[in-house]
Amino acid sequence: MADALLVLAHNAYRSALSSPEAWAQLLQLSGHYYKYTPYVRLLLAAQAPEATFVARAEIWTEKMGRTLKPDARAIPAADRPKGRPYRLFDVKDTFAPPGSKAPNPWVLTDPERVAQILGGESVPLLIRDLAKELGTTETAQTCLLYTSDAAD
């Protein structure tokens, strides 16, 4: 499972490097999932780009008071390459009984602000962290150009 997740993350990373639009899409998705590691964000981009709010089953049931639907689709994830896998579920795969909490996702849409928060200080740090987690030496120079073009 860990090897399959690593392949998915590598493919998502390469896809993000393919165009300014793909890079912006990854940054936007990252704004939804700021609490997850860059590796998890790549896995979400690869497997469930349409997801709006994801959490583990126990968060949905114990903290949010929601139940998973019988046909809920698990999204495999791991916090780092070769890390222990776990499953995430999107809010659309849950049922909200009376008295349950509604998720209130926090969203950033400004790519530079997303990069500042997720990457520590800047886009180069976010790119460095993604490449480091994937153990790749592929250049991300094009992403730097994409982001600087968007900021102009």
Buried (B, 14 or more C-beta within 10 A) or exposed (E): EEEEBBEBBBEBBEBBBEEBEBBBBBBBBBBBBEEBBBBBBBBBBBBBEEBEBBBBBEBBBEEBBBBBEEEBBBBBBBBBBEBEBBEBBBBEBBEBEEEBEEBEEEEBEEBBEBBBBBBEEBBBBBBBBBBEBBEBEEEBEBBBEBBEEBEE
